[in-house]
Amino acid sequence: MLMQTLFAGVLRVLTPLGPRYVNPSFVQRIYLLWIFRNFHTLSVRVLSLRQQRWIEMICAEHGFVSLPDLHAFEETPVLGTLEQRPTETGSLPPRRPSQSVSGAVTFAADMQQRS
């Protein structure tokens, strides 16, 4: 089983769109087996910053592969499951408050002043 995992294993990444699979190189599989040596499923939060960057790099380098049918999935060994794919939080634009919320706050402040 270990030999199959080394030569054909994939990394499962759970995303908001569902599970995605990455097919890493042989050397990357060895490192992933080391990362997932004690647990089959890990959250991004328990990984070091270096490991998070490394997993981001292999996801970008190899892209996600599709497993065409359920039978192929049963035969494909999974190196480990990452619960959430790391994302850059700085790339999102700042959120502006909703106009309806600010209007309700103004209305509530006016009501308090009248009382």
Backbone as XML, in Angstrom:
<?xml version="1.0"?>
<chain id="A" units="angstrom">
  <residue number="1" name="MET">
    <atom name="N" x="0.825" y="-1.193" z="0.000"/>
    <atom name="CA" x="0.000" y="0.000" z="0.000"/>
    <atom name="C" x="0.868" y="1.256" z="0.000"/>
  </residue>
  <residue number="2" name="LEU">
    <atom name="N" x="1.955" y="1.249" z="0.758"/>
    <atom name="CA" x="2.836" y="2.407" z="0.803"/>
    <atom name="C" x="3.466" y="2.668" z="-0.565"/>
  </residue>
  <residue number="3" name="MET">
    <atom name="N" x="3.827" y="1.631" z="-1.276"/>
    <atom name="CA" x="4.429" y="1.810" z="-2.602"/>
    <atom name="C" x="3.425" y="2.411" z="-3.575"/>
  </residue>
  <residue number="4" name="GLN">
    <atom name="N" x="2.163" y="1.966" z="-3.512"/>
    <atom name="CA" x="1.131" y="2.550" z="-4.377"/>
    <atom name="C" x="0.948" y="4.024" z="-4.060"/>
  </residue>
  <residue number="5" name="THR">
    <atom name="N" x="0.956" y="4.350" z="-2.785"/>
    <atom name="CA" x="0.777" y="5.737" z="-2.375"/>
    <atom name="C" x="1.936" y="6.588" z="-2.863"/>
  </residue>
  <residue number="6" name="LEU">
    <atom name="N" x="3.160" y="6.068" z="-2.788"/>
    <atom name="CA" x="4.328" y="6.816" z="-3.242"/>
    <atom name="C" x="4.317" y="7.057" z="-4.750"/>
  </residue>
  <residue number="7" name="PHE">
    <atom name="N" x="3.859" y="6.094" z="-5.506"/>
    <atom name="CA" x="3.925" y="6.212" z="-6.960"/>
    <atom name="C" x="2.659" y="6.760" z="-7.604"/>
  </residue>
  <residue number="8" name="ALA">
    <atom name="N" x="1.519" y="6.734" z="-6.916"/>
    <atom name="CA" x="0.271" y="7.174" z="-7.557"/>
    <atom name="C" x="-0.628" y="7.991" z="-6.643"/>
  </residue>
  <residue number="9" name="GLY">
    <atom name="N" x="-0.154" y="8.376" z="-5.470"/>
    <atom name="CA" x="-1.007" y="9.077" z="-4.514"/>
    <atom name="C" x="-1.327" y="10.504" z="-4.931"/>
  </residue>
  <residue number="10" name="VAL">
    <atom name="N" x="-2.483" y="10.987" z="-4.492"/>
    <atom name="CA" x="-2.907" y="12.350" z="-4.759"/>
    <atom name="C" x="-3.208" y="13.052" z="-3.439"/>
  </residue>
  <residue number="11" name="LEU">
    <atom name="N" x="-3.138" y="14.361" z="-3.453"/>
    <atom name="CA" x="-3.496" y="15.178" z="-2.301"/>
    <atom name="C" x="-4.924" y="15.661" z="-2.510"/>
  </residue>
  <residue number="12" name="ARG">
    <atom name="N" x="-5.789" y="15.438" z="-1.522"/>
    <atom name="CA" x="-7.173" y="15.916" z="-1.592"/>
    <atom name="C" x="-7.243" y="17.260" z="-0.876"/>
  </residue>
  <residue number="13" name="VAL">
    <atom name="N" x="-7.776" y="18.264" z="-1.569"/>
    <atom name="CA" x="-7.943" y="19.598" z="-1.002"/>
    <atom name="C" x="-9.439" y="19.895" z="-0.988"/>
  </residue>
  <residue number="14" name="LEU">
    <atom name="N" x="-9.982" y="20.084" z="0.212"/>
    <atom name="CA" x="-11.401" y="20.395" z="0.329"/>
    <atom name="C" x="-11.592" y="21.890" z="0.130"/>
  </residue>
  <residue number="15" name="THR">
    <atom name="N" x="-12.322" y="22.262" z="-0.910"/>
    <atom name="CA" x="-12.588" y="23.662" z="-1.238"/>
    <atom name="C" x="-14.079" y="23.929" z="-1.090"/>
  </residue>
  <residue number="16" name="PRO">
    <atom name="N" x="-14.483" y="25.188" z="-1.136"/>
    <atom name="CA" x="-15.918" y="25.474" z="-1.086"/>
    <atom name="C" x="-16.699" y="24.836" z="-2.232"/>
  </residue>
  <residue number="17" name="LEU">
    <atom name="N" x="-16.035" y="24.526" z="-3.336"/>
    <atom name="CA" x="-16.694" y="23.893" z="-4.473"/>
    <atom name="C" x="-16.699" y="22.374" z="-4.384"/>
  </residue>
  <residue number="18" name="GLY">
    <atom name="N" x="-16.117" y="21.833" z="-3.332"/>
    <atom name="CA" x="-16.027" y="20.384" z="-3.173"/>
    <atom name="C" x="-14.579" y="19.939" z="-3.207"/>
  </residue>
  <residue number="19" name="PRO">
    <atom name="N" x="-14.361" y="18.643" z="-3.075"/>
    <atom name="CA" x="-12.973" y="18.163" z="-3.049"/>
    <atom name="C" x="-12.299" y="18.291" z="-4.410"/>
  </residue>
  <residue number="20" name="ARG">
    <atom name="N" x="-11.045" y="18.702" z="-4.379"/>
    <atom name="CA" x="-10.200" y="18.773" z="-5.572"/>
    <atom name="C" x="-8.959" y="17.945" z="-5.289"/>
  </residue>
  <residue number="21" name="TYR">
    <atom name="N" x="-8.309" y="17.479" z="-6.342"/>
    <atom name="CA" x="-7.169" y="16.578" z="-6.193"/>
    <atom name="C" x="-5.963" y="17.128" z="-6.936"/>
  </residue>
  <residue number="22" name="VAL">
    <atom name="N" x="-4.791" y="17.010" z="-6.299"/>
    <atom name="CA" x="-3.527" y="17.456" z="-6.879"/>
    <atom name="C" x="-2.643" y="16.229" z="-7.036"/>
  </residue>
  <residue number="23" name="ASN">
    <atom name="N" x="-2.027" y="16.097" z="-8.198"/>
    <atom name="CA" x="-1.145" y="14.977" z="-8.482"/>
    <atom name="C" x="0.309" y="15.461" z="-8.376"/>
  </residue>
  <residue number="24" name="PRO">
    <atom name="N" x="0.934" y="15.353" z="-7.195"/>
    <atom name="CA" x="2.300" y="15.867" z="-7.012"/>
    <atom name="C" x="3.356" y="14.929" z="-7.599"/>
  </residue>
  <residue number="25" name="SER">
    <atom name="N" x="4.586" y="15.429" z="-7.662"/>
    <atom name="CA" x="5.705" y="14.604" z="-8.127"/>
    <atom name="C" x="6.095" y="13.601" z="-7.036"/>
  </residue>
  <residue number="26" name="PHE">
    <atom name="N" x="7.003" y="12.709" z="-7.364"/>
    <atom name="CA" x="7.429" y="11.668" z="-6.429"/>
    <atom name="C" x="8.021" y="12.266" z="-5.151"/>
  </residue>
  <residue number="27" name="VAL">
    <atom name="N" x="8.927" y="13.234" z="-5.307"/>
    <atom name="CA" x="9.574" y="13.861" z="-4.149"/>
    <atom name="C" x="8.542" y="14.622" z="-3.314"/>
  </residue>
  <residue number="28" name="GLN">
    <atom name="N" x="7.599" y="15.283" z="-3.976"/>
    <atom name="CA" x="6.549" y="15.999" z="-3.261"/>
    <atom name="C" x="5.642" y="15.030" z="-2.499"/>
  </residue>
  <residue number="29" name="ARG">
    <atom name="N" x="5.419" y="13.848" z="-3.056"/>
    <atom name="CA" x="4.618" y="12.831" z="-2.359"/>
    <atom name="C" x="5.297" y="12.403" z="-1.056"/>
  </residue>
  <residue number="30" name="ILE">
    <atom name="N" x="6.617" y="12.271" z="-1.093"/>
    <atom name="CA" x="7.352" y="11.886" z="0.121"/>
    <atom name="C" x="7.161" y="12.944" z="1.203"/>
  </residue>
  <residue number="31" name="TYR">
    <atom name="N" x="7.284" y="14.215" z="0.828"/>
    <atom name="CA" x="7.103" y="15.291" z="1.806"/>
    <atom name="C" x="5.658" y="15.335" z="2.311"/>
  </residue>
  <residue number="32" name="LEU">
    <atom name="N" x="4.691" y="15.102" z="1.439"/>
    <atom name="CA" x="3.291" y="15.073" z="1.875"/>
    <atom name="C" x="3.029" y="13.919" z="2.830"/>
  </residue>
  <residue number="33" name="LEU">
    <atom name="N" x="3.654" y="12.776" z="2.596"/>
    <atom name="CA" x="3.516" y="11.665" z="3.539"/>
    <atom name="C" x="4.087" y="12.051" z="4.903"/>
  </residue>
  <residue number="34" name="TRP">
    <atom name="N" x="5.160" y="12.841" z="4.900"/>
    <atom name="CA" x="5.727" y="13.310" z="6.161"/>
    <atom name="C" x="4.764" y="14.279" z="6.855"/>
  </residue>
  <residue number="35" name="ILE">
    <atom name="N" x="4.177" y="15.189" z="6.107"/>
    <atom name="CA" x="3.240" y="16.152" z="6.698"/>
    <atom name="C" x="2.031" y="15.431" z="7.285"/>
  </residue>
  <residue number="36" name="PHE">
    <atom name="N" x="1.508" y="14.436" z="6.580"/>
    <atom name="CA" x="0.307" y="13.720" z="7.014"/>
    <atom name="C" x="0.647" y="12.417" z="7.741"/>
  </residue>
  <residue number="37" name="ARG">
    <atom name="N" x="1.822" y="12.331" z="8.342"/>
    <atom name="CA" x="2.262" y="11.078" z="8.965"/>
    <atom name="C" x="1.411" y="10.667" z="10.157"/>
  </residue>
  <residue number="38" name="ASN">
    <atom name="N" x="0.866" y="11.613" z="10.907"/>
    <atom name="CA" x="0.089" y="11.270" z="12.100"/>
    <atom name="C" x="-1.418" y="11.409" z="11.907"/>
  </residue>
  <residue number="39" name="PHE">
    <atom name="N" x="-1.832" y="12.230" z="10.957"/>
    <atom name="CA" x="-3.258" y="12.480" z="10.729"/>
    <atom name="C" x="-3.543" y="12.402" z="9.243"/>
  </residue>
  <residue number="40" name="HIS">
    <atom name="N" x="-4.681" y="11.827" z="8.891"/>
    <atom name="CA" x="-5.056" y="11.717" z="7.488"/>
    <atom name="C" x="-5.661" y="13.036" z="6.983"/>
  </residue>
  <residue number="41" name="THR">
    <atom name="N" x="-6.265" y="13.815" z="7.883"/>
    <atom name="CA" x="-6.879" y="15.093" z="7.528"/>
    <atom name="C" x="-6.289" y="16.188" z="8.408"/>
  </residue>
  <residue number="42" name="LEU">
    <atom name="N" x="-5.870" y="17.276" z="7.773"/>
    <atom name="CA" x="-5.307" y="18.412" z="8.506"/>
    <atom name="C" x="-5.966" y="19.703" z="8.051"/>
  </residue>
  <residue number="43" name="SER">
    <atom name="N" x="-6.063" y="20.640" z="8.969"/>
    <atom name="CA" x="-6.524" y="21.978" z="8.652"/>
    <atom name="C" x="-5.324" y="22.819" z="8.253"/>
  </residue>
  <residue number="44" name="VAL">
    <atom name="N" x="-5.566" y="23.828" z="7.454"/>
    <atom name="CA" x="-4.482" y="24.720" z="7.042"/>
    <atom name="C" x="-3.860" y="25.401" z="8.251"/>
  </residue>
  <residue number="45" name="ARG">
    <atom name="N" x="-4.658" y="25.663" z="9.277"/>
    <atom name="CA" x="-4.183" y="26.394" z="10.446"/>
    <atom name="C" x="-3.086" y="25.653" z="11.217"/>
  </residue>
  <residue number="46" name="VAL">
    <atom name="N" x="-3.021" y="24.335" z="11.119"/>
    <atom name="CA" x="-2.001" y="23.595" z="11.863"/>
    <atom name="C" x="-0.682" y="23.500" z="11.102"/>
  </residue>
  <residue number="47" name="LEU">
    <atom name="N" x="-0.677" y="23.885" z="9.838"/>
    <atom name="CA" x="0.544" y="23.850" z="9.049"/>
    <atom name="C" x="1.372" y="25.105" z="9.310"/>
  </residue>
  <residue number="48" name="SER">
    <atom name="N" x="2.678" y="24.950" z="9.179"/>
    <atom name="CA" x="3.544" y="26.118" z="9.309"/>
    <atom name="C" x="3.374" y="26.999" z="8.074"/>
  </residue>
  <residue number="49" name="LEU">
    <atom name="N" x="3.829" y="28.228" z="8.172"/>
    <atom name="CA" x="3.724" y="29.151" z="7.040"/>
    <atom name="C" x="4.486" y="28.605" z="5.834"/>
  </residue>
  <residue number="50" name="ARG">
    <atom name="N" x="5.622" y="27.994" z="6.093"/>
    <atom name="CA" x="6.419" y="27.397" z="5.011"/>
    <atom name="C" x="5.651" y="26.275" z="4.325"/>
  </residue>
  <residue number="51" name="GLN">
    <atom name="N" x="4.993" y="25.418" z="5.099"/>
    <atom name="CA" x="4.207" y="24.328" z="4.524"/>
    <atom name="C" x="3.001" y="24.852" z="3.755"/>
  </residue>
  <residue number="52" name="GLN">
    <atom name="N" x="2.375" y="25.909" z="4.261"/>
    <atom name="CA" x="1.242" y="26.502" z="3.551"/>
    <atom name="C" x="1.675" y="27.042" z="2.190"/>
  </residue>
  <residue number="53" name="ARG">
    <atom name="N" x="2.803" y="27.743" z="2.164"/>
    <atom name="CA" x="3.320" y="28.273" z="0.895"/>
    <atom name="C" x="3.684" y="27.142" z="-0.055"/>
  </residue>
  <residue number="54" name="TRP">
    <atom name="N" x="4.273" y="26.087" z="0.472"/>
    <atom name="CA" x="4.676" y="24.952" z="-0.348"/>
    <atom name="C" x="3.450" y="24.286" z="-0.982"/>
  </residue>
  <residue number="55" name="ILE">
    <atom name="N" x="2.395" y="24.096" z="-0.205"/>
    <atom name="CA" x="1.186" y="23.477" z="-0.745"/>
    <atom name="C" x="0.540" y="24.396" z="-1.774"/>
  </residue>
  <residue number="56" name="GLU">
    <atom name="N" x="0.542" y="25.705" z="-1.534"/>
    <atom name="CA" x="0.038" y="26.655" z="-2.530"/>
    <atom name="C" x="0.830" y="26.516" z="-3.827"/>
  </residue>
  <residue number="57" name="MET">
    <atom name="N" x="2.155" y="26.358" z="-3.694"/>
    <atom name="CA" x="3.009" y="26.246" z="-4.865"/>
    <atom name="C" x="2.693" y="24.974" z="-5.662"/>
  </residue>
  <residue number="58" name="ILE">
    <atom name="N" x="2.508" y="23.849" z="-4.975"/>
    <atom name="CA" x="2.229" y="22.624" z="-5.736"/>
    <atom name="C" x="0.821" y="22.650" z="-6.330"/>
  </residue>
  <residue number="59" name="CYS">
    <atom name="N" x="-0.119" y="23.322" z="-5.671"/>
    <atom name="CA" x="-1.462" y="23.463" z="-6.253"/>
    <atom name="C" x="-1.400" y="24.306" z="-7.521"/>
  </residue>
  <residue number="60" name="ALA">
    <atom name="N" x="-0.607" y="25.373" z="-7.495"/>
    <atom name="CA" x="-0.472" y="26.230" z="-8.677"/>
    <atom name="C" x="0.340" y="25.540" z="-9.774"/>
  </residue>
  <residue number="61" name="GLU">
    <atom name="N" x="1.368" y="24.805" z="-9.371"/>
    <atom name="CA" x="2.261" y="24.153" z="-10.338"/>
    <atom name="C" x="1.577" y="23.007" z="-11.064"/>
  </residue>
  <residue number="62" name="HIS">
    <atom name="N" x="0.887" y="22.162" z="-10.333"/>
    <atom name="CA" x="0.297" y="20.970" z="-10.932"/>
    <atom name="C" x="-1.165" y="21.157" z="-11.303"/>
  </residue>
  <residue number="63" name="GLY">
    <atom name="N" x="-1.833" y="22.109" z="-10.685"/>
    <atom name="CA" x="-3.257" y="22.291" z="-10.939"/>
    <atom name="C" x="-4.045" y="21.123" z="-10.364"/>
  </residue>
  <residue number="64" name="PHE">
    <atom name="N" x="-5.337" y="21.221" z="-10.466"/>
    <atom name="CA" x="-6.195" y="20.162" z="-9.947"/>
    <atom name="C" x="-6.471" y="19.158" z="-11.047"/>
  </residue>
  <residue number="65" name="VAL">
    <atom name="N" x="-6.471" y="17.891" z="-10.671"/>
    <atom name="CA" x="-6.812" y="16.827" z="-11.614"/>
    <atom name="C" x="-8.211" y="16.337" z="-11.283"/>
  </residue>
  <residue number="66" name="SER">
    <atom name="N" x="-8.884" y="15.813" z="-12.280"/>
    <atom name="CA" x="-10.219" y="15.273" z="-12.037"/>
    <atom name="C" x="-10.138" y="13.756" z="-12.013"/>
  </residue>
  <residue number="67" name="LEU">
    <atom name="N" x="-10.899" y="13.180" z="-11.142"/>
    <atom name="CA" x="-11.015" y="11.730" z="-11.101"/>
    <atom name="C" x="-12.330" y="11.391" z="-11.798"/>
  </residue>
  <residue number="68" name="PRO">
    <atom name="N" x="-12.267" y="10.797" z="-12.984"/>
    <atom name="CA" x="-13.442" y="10.691" z="-13.840"/>
    <atom name="C" x="-14.633" y="9.926" z="-13.254"/>
  </residue>
  <residue number="69" name="ASP">
    <atom name="N" x="-14.379" y="8.869" z="-12.550"/>
    <atom name="CA" x="-15.524" y="8.128" z="-12.024"/>
    <atom name="C" x="-15.225" y="7.623" z="-10.613"/>
  </residue>
  <residue number="70" name="LEU">
    <atom name="N" x="-16.232" y="7.174" z="-9.950"/>
    <atom name="CA" x="-16.100" y="6.746" z="-8.560"/>
    <atom name="C" x="-15.164" y="5.543" z="-8.439"/>
  </residue>
  <residue number="71" name="HIS">
    <atom name="N" x="-15.176" y="4.654" z="-9.411"/>
    <atom name="CA" x="-14.317" y="3.471" z="-9.372"/>
    <atom name="C" x="-12.837" y="3.867" z="-9.381"/>
  </residue>
  <residue number="72" name="ALA">
    <atom name="N" x="-12.487" y="4.885" z="-10.183"/>
    <atom name="CA" x="-11.095" y="5.346" z="-10.229"/>
    <atom name="C" x="-10.695" y="5.958" z="-8.889"/>
  </residue>
  <residue number="73" name="PHE">
    <atom name="N" x="-11.643" y="6.623" z="-8.227"/>
    <atom name="CA" x="-11.341" y="7.231" z="-6.929"/>
    <atom name="C" x="-11.035" y="6.165" z="-5.886"/>
  </residue>
  <residue number="74" name="GLU">
    <atom name="N" x="-11.759" y="5.057" z="-5.910"/>
    <atom name="CA" x="-11.538" y="4.000" z="-4.930"/>
    <atom name="C" x="-10.157" y="3.378" z="-5.085"/>
  </residue>
  <residue number="75" name="GLU">
    <atom name="N" x="-9.631" y="3.361" z="-6.310"/>
    <atom name="CA" x="-8.322" y="2.764" z="-6.551"/>
    <atom name="C" x="-7.175" y="3.749" z="-6.346"/>
  </residue>
  <residue number="76" name="THR">
    <atom name="N" x="-7.447" y="5.037" z="-6.375"/>
    <atom name="CA" x="-6.410" y="6.048" z="-6.233"/>
    <atom name="C" x="-6.120" y="6.285" z="-4.760"/>
  </residue>
  <residue number="77" name="PRO">
    <atom name="N" x="-4.878" y="6.058" z="-4.322"/>
    <atom name="CA" x="-4.555" y="6.312" z="-2.917"/>
    <atom name="C" x="-4.461" y="7.813" z="-2.645"/>
  </residue>
  <residue number="78" name="VAL">
    <atom name="N" x="-4.979" y="8.217" z="-1.499"/>
    <atom name="CA" x="-4.946" y="9.618" z="-1.095"/>
    <atom name="C" x="-3.851" y="9.792" z="-0.052"/>
  </residue>
  <residue number="79" name="LEU">
    <atom name="N" x="-2.914" y="10.694" z="-0.327"/>
    <atom name="CA" x="-1.808" y="10.965" z="0.593"/>
    <atom name="C" x="-2.306" y="11.618" z="1.870"/>
  </residue>
  <residue number="80" name="GLY">
    <atom name="N" x="-3.261" y="12.515" z="1.740"/>
    <atom name="CA" x="-3.825" y="13.223" z="2.870"/>
    <atom name="C" x="-4.891" y="14.183" z="2.379"/>
  </residue>
  <residue number="81" name="THR">
    <atom name="N" x="-5.645" y="14.716" z="3.329"/>
    <atom name="CA" x="-6.715" y="15.647" z="2.997"/>
    <atom name="C" x="-6.456" y="16.963" z="3.709"/>
  </residue>
  <residue number="82" name="LEU">
    <atom name="N" x="-6.449" y="18.035" z="2.948"/>
    <atom name="CA" x="-6.287" y="19.376" z="3.488"/>
    <atom name="C" x="-7.666" y="20.002" z="3.553"/>
  </residue>
  <residue number="83" name="GLU">
    <atom name="N" x="-8.073" y="20.444" z="4.752"/>
    <atom name="CA" x="-9.457" y="20.885" z="4.948"/>
    <atom name="C" x="-9.806" y="22.179" z="4.236"/>
  </residue>
  <residue number="84" name="GLN">
    <atom name="N" x="-8.866" y="23.063" z="4.070"/>
    <atom name="CA" x="-9.174" y="24.328" z="3.417"/>
    <atom name="C" x="-7.942" y="24.779" z="2.671"/>
  </residue>
  <residue number="85" name="ARG">
    <atom name="N" x="-8.107" y="25.154" z="1.428"/>
    <atom name="CA" x="-6.971" y="25.607" z="0.650"/>
    <atom name="C" x="-6.532" y="26.982" z="1.119"/>
  </residue>
  <residue number="86" name="PRO">
    <atom name="N" x="-5.240" y="27.191" z="1.341"/>
    <atom name="CA" x="-4.772" y="28.502" z="1.777"/>
    <atom name="C" x="-5.090" y="29.562" z="0.721"/>
  </residue>
  <residue number="87" name="THR">
    <atom name="N" x="-5.546" y="30.726" z="1.170"/>
    <atom name="CA" x="-5.828" y="31.838" z="0.268"/>
    <atom name="C" x="-5.160" y="33.081" z="0.796"/>
  </residue>
  <residue number="88" name="GLU">
    <atom name="N" x="-4.902" y="34.007" z="-0.090"/>
    <atom name="CA" x="-4.311" y="35.277" z="0.311"/>
    <atom name="C" x="-5.433" y="36.197" z="0.759"/>
  </residue>
  <residue number="89" name="THR">
    <atom name="N" x="-5.400" y="36.626" z="2.007"/>
    <atom name="CA" x="-6.457" y="37.488" z="2.510"/>
    <atom name="C" x="-6.281" y="38.924" z="2.048"/>
  </residue>
  <residue number="90" name="GLY">
    <atom name="N" x="-5.079" y="39.322" z="1.715"/>
    <atom name="CA" x="-4.841" y="40.697" z="1.284"/>
    <atom name="C" x="-5.347" y="40.983" z="-0.116"/>
  </residue>
  <residue number="91" name="SER">
    <atom name="N" x="-5.682" y="39.981" z="-0.905"/>
    <atom name="CA" x="-6.097" y="40.198" z="-2.280"/>
    <atom name="C" x="-7.567" y="40.587" z="-2.396"/>
  </residue>
  <residue number="92" name="LEU">
    <atom name="N" x="-8.347" y="40.455" z="-1.335"/>
    <atom name="CA" x="-9.755" y="40.814" z="-1.386"/>
    <atom name="C" x="-9.919" y="42.314" z="-1.178"/>
  </residue>
  <residue number="93" name="PRO">
    <atom name="N" x="-10.830" y="42.934" z="-1.924"/>
    <atom name="CA" x="-11.051" y="44.367" z="-1.725"/>
    <atom name="C" x="-11.750" y="44.610" z="-0.395"/>
  </residue>
  <residue number="94" name="PRO">
    <atom name="N" x="-11.536" y="45.783" z="0.213"/>
    <atom name="CA" x="-12.207" y="46.065" z="1.482"/>
    <atom name="C" x="-13.714" y="46.160" z="1.266"/>
  </residue>
  <residue number="95" name="ARG">
    <atom name="N" x="-14.463" y="45.711" z="2.259"/>
    <atom name="CA" x="-15.920" y="45.724" z="2.157"/>
    <atom name="C" x="-16.456" y="47.057" z="2.665"/>
  </residue>
  <residue number="96" name="ARG">
    <atom name="N" x="-17.447" y="47.566" z="1.966"/>
    <atom name="CA" x="-18.108" y="48.797" z="2.382"/>
    <atom name="C" x="-19.411" y="48.439" z="3.080"/>
  </residue>
  <residue number="97" name="PRO">
    <atom name="N" x="-19.802" y="49.217" z="4.082"/>
    <atom name="CA" x="-21.060" y="48.920" z="4.761"/>
    <atom name="C" x="-22.242" y="49.128" z="3.821"/>
  </residue>
  <residue number="98" name="SER">
    <atom name="N" x="-23.265" y="48.345" z="4.023"/>
    <atom name="CA" x="-24.468" y="48.437" z="3.219"/>
    <atom name="C" x="-25.197" y="49.741" z="3.515"/>
  </residue>
  <residue number="99" name="GLN">
    <atom name="N" x="-25.797" y="50.352" z="2.510"/>
    <atom name="CA" x="-26.548" y="51.598" z="2.690"/>
    <atom name="C" x="-27.750" y="51.384" z="3.589"/>
  </residue>
  <residue number="100" name="SER">
    <atom name="N" x="-28.393" y="50.214" z="3.484"/>
    <atom name="CA" x="-29.577" y="49.959" z="4.301"/>
    <atom name="C" x="-29.200" y="49.871" z="5.784"/>
  </residue>
  <residue number="101" name="VAL">
    <atom name="N" x="-28.015" y="49.341" z="6.087"/>
    <atom name="CA" x="-27.569" y="49.251" z="7.479"/>
    <atom name="C" x="-27.275" y="50.639" z="8.020"/>
  </residue>
  <residue number="102" name="SER">
    <atom name="N" x="-26.556" y="51.464" z="7.245"/>
    <atom name="CA" x="-26.244" y="52.807" z="7.734"/>
    <atom name="C" x="-27.511" y="53.643" z="7.872"/>
  </residue>
  <residue number="103" name="GLY">
    <atom name="N" x="-28.507" y="53.442" z="7.006"/>
    <atom name="CA" x="-29.786" y="54.146" z="7.122"/>
    <atom name="C" x="-30.531" y="53.733" z="8.381"/>
  </residue>
  <residue number="104" name="ALA">
    <atom name="N" x="-30.490" y="52.448" z="8.725"/>
    <atom name="CA" x="-31.168" y="51.962" z="9.926"/>
    <atom name="C" x="-30.494" y="52.500" z="11.175"/>
  </residue>
  <residue number="105" name="VAL">
    <atom name="N" x="-29.172" y="52.630" z="11.151"/>
    <atom name="CA" x="-28.450" y="53.176" z="12.298"/>
    <atom name="C" x="-28.813" y="54.644" z="12.485"/>
  </residue>
  <residue number="106" name="THR">
    <atom name="N" x="-28.891" y="55.394" z="11.384"/>
    <atom name="CA" x="-29.281" y="56.802" z="11.457"/>
    <atom name="C" x="-30.703" y="56.938" z="11.997"/>
  </residue>
  <residue number="107" name="PHE">
    <atom name="N" x="-31.613" y="56.088" z="11.520"/>
    <atom name="CA" x="-32.999" y="56.112" z="11.984"/>
    <atom name="C" x="-33.069" y="55.818" z="13.484"/>
  </residue>
  <residue number="108" name="ALA">
    <atom name="N" x="-32.314" y="54.831" z="13.949"/>
    <atom name="CA" x="-32.312" y="54.472" z="15.370"/>
    <atom name="C" x="-31.739" y="55.617" z="16.219"/>
  </residue>
  <residue number="109" name="ALA">
    <atom name="N" x="-30.712" y="56.288" z="15.711"/>
    <atom name="CA" x="-30.124" y="57.415" z="16.451"/>
    <atom name="C" x="-31.114" y="58.568" z="16.539"/>
  </residue>
  <residue number="110" name="ASP">
    <atom name="N" x="-31.855" y="58.819" z="15.472"/>
    <atom name="CA" x="-32.871" y="59.876" z="15.491"/>
    <atom name="C" x="-33.969" y="59.557" z="16.494"/>
  </residue>
  <residue number="111" name="MET">
    <atom name="N" x="-34.368" y="58.279" z="16.575"/>
    <atom name="CA" x="-35.424" y="57.872" z="17.502"/>
    <atom name="C" x="-34.973" y="58.050" z="18.952"/>
  </residue>
  <residue number="112" name="GLN">
    <atom name="N" x="-33.707" y="57.789" z="19.243"/>
    <atom name="CA" x="-33.201" y="57.951" z="20.606"/>
    <atom name="C" x="-33.149" y="59.416" z="21.004"/>
  </residue>
  <residue number="113" name="GLN">
    <atom name="N" x="-32.833" y="60.300" z="20.059"/>
    <atom name="CA" x="-32.762" y="61.720" z="20.365"/>
    <atom name="C" x="-34.148" y="62.293" z="20.639"/>
  </residue>
  <residue number="114" name="ARG">
    <atom name="N" x="-35.175" y="61.797" z="19.981"/>
    <atom name="CA" x="-36.530" y="62.285" z="20.169"/>
    <atom name="C" x="-37.119" y="61.838" z="21.499"/>
  </residue>
  <residue number="115" name="SER">
    <atom name="N" x="-36.614" y="60.720" z="22.031"/>
    <atom name="CA" x="-37.175" y="60.198" z="23.292"/>
    <atom name="C" x="-36.716" y="60.959" z="24.494"/>
  </residue>
</chain>
